[in-house]
Amino acid sequence: MTGKAAADGLALTLYVDGAATSSMHAIEIVRRFCDEQLGGHAELEVIDVHQQPELAARDQIVAAPTLVRRLPGPPRRIVGDLSDTAWMRLGLDLGPAELSGAPSGPDE
């Protein structure tokens, strides 16, 4: 890791399935999540399971996309749809999203 990501100790790995539409969408969503929700304070590694099957086997990846939080430990995984950022934060054990002051639903 380098820079601020190393200091914060947040490392994510996204396993994707080649150039599949769902994989391209997952990459876009996770990169935006890292920039907007984590302030760019995370290192993101993207691994294509077809190009690096040994890494997928080592990490026991059985479906793509799979997002893994490697650091801080213990590892956490989210498999499948990554479009809900609130669910992504909870699944990665990163805590709730910062409140922006704008109402988020009909109750507010």
HELIX and SHEET records of a PDB file:
HELIX    1   1 GLY A    3  ASP A    8  1                                   6    
HELIX    2   2 THR A   21  GLU A   36  1                                  16    
HELIX    3   3 PRO A   53  ARG A   58  1                                   6    
HELIX    4   4 THR A   85  GLY A   91  1                                   7    
SHEET    1   A 4 GLU A  43  ASP A  48  0                                        
SHEET    2   A 4 ALA A  11  VAL A  16  1                                        
SHEET    3   A 4 THR A  66  LEU A  71 -1                                        
SHEET    4   A 4 ARG A  76  VAL A  79 -1                                        
END                                                                             
